[in-house]
Every structure is written in C-alpha cells, then in structure tokens.
Amino acid sequence: MLRAKLAPKLTARLPVKPGRIAGAGVAIVLAVALSAVAIAQARAATWLEKNFWMSGPEYTRDIPGCDYHPALDRIITNFHTKEFRFWNSEMRIVGFENIQEIDTMPWAAQSIPRRFCRGTAVINDNSKHPIFYSIAEDTGMVGMDWGVNFCVEGLDRSDAYGAGCRAAQP
C-alpha cells in the first residue's frame, strides 16, 4: 500500500520519465545495429541469388538492320509525339532516304549490342535533315526487345544530343 502511494510521487520528481529512457535506449541499440549492417563488407551473390533473376545479360547480338521498318516506324511515331506534345508542332517524318550503317558495337565486348545508322529524314514541310539513330538490344519497353534512340539534325530543339547530334553517333 505504501508503495502505491510513493510511486507517483517519486516519478513526478524525476526530470526524465522512465519510458523516455527506455525509448532512448532502444533508439541507440537500433542505431548501433544499423551501423554494423551498413559497414559490413559487400559480398558476391550467393548461388541462390545468381539463379534467381540475377543471371546477368545474355545478349544474342541479334540486332535488326538499319532499314528495319518497325524501327523506322518507331522513329516516326516518337518524333511526331515529341514535336506535338512538347513543341506544339505538326512536323512529321514522312520518309527516309540514303539509310546506311555507320558502325556495330564500337565499344567494349561487354557493352549493350548496338547498331549505329545514319540517313536523311524527309519532313512533311518538304525539308530534308540528316538523322542519326541507334538500334540497341534489350533497351525497349521493360528491356524485352530492341530500342531506338534518334536525333534529327537541326530539329533537336532541346539540344539533348549536342551540336550536330554528336551524342547519337558512335
């Protein structure tokens, strides 16, 4: 009975409540545990990790040619979408001329296989502009198929590929 009467008086006089001390102790222990995990050395993937969606790139090096119609259609569609959505322009690519391959896989053997191409894009205002594009393996939607990056010289309004579409070339 005496204890029940004295306990509220003793805890009222303490500058810090006992619950806060316990909470601070838990926070310190958690911080130390996370620090130990963070400074642990990196290790290689285990056998299970390697065999569960971590097999690494397995490129077949089967890249479509520069004149592959679905790739050219993707360029036409993406160019029109960019012009209409961001520049409020009705410019469209209506055709291609003088398509030729520049290079295939010009970098290290372990890089993503790419085919670099050039040609002339015919625009619906009857102007002709050099176009540089690359078709790369496993760079399409969700990495499932080939992807295309392109730059139409003189119509790269945001200068994303640099002067003369330099970044779109090998």
Secondary structure, 3 states (H helix, E strand, C coil): CHHHHHHHHHHHHCCCCHHHHHHHHHHHHHHHHHHHHHCCCCCCCCHHHHCCCCCCCCCCCCCCCCCCHHHHHHHHHHHHHHHHHHHCCCCCEEEEEEEEEEEECCCCCCCCCEEEEEEEEEECCCCEEEEEEEEECCCCHHHCCCEEEEEECCCCCCCCCCHHHHHHCC
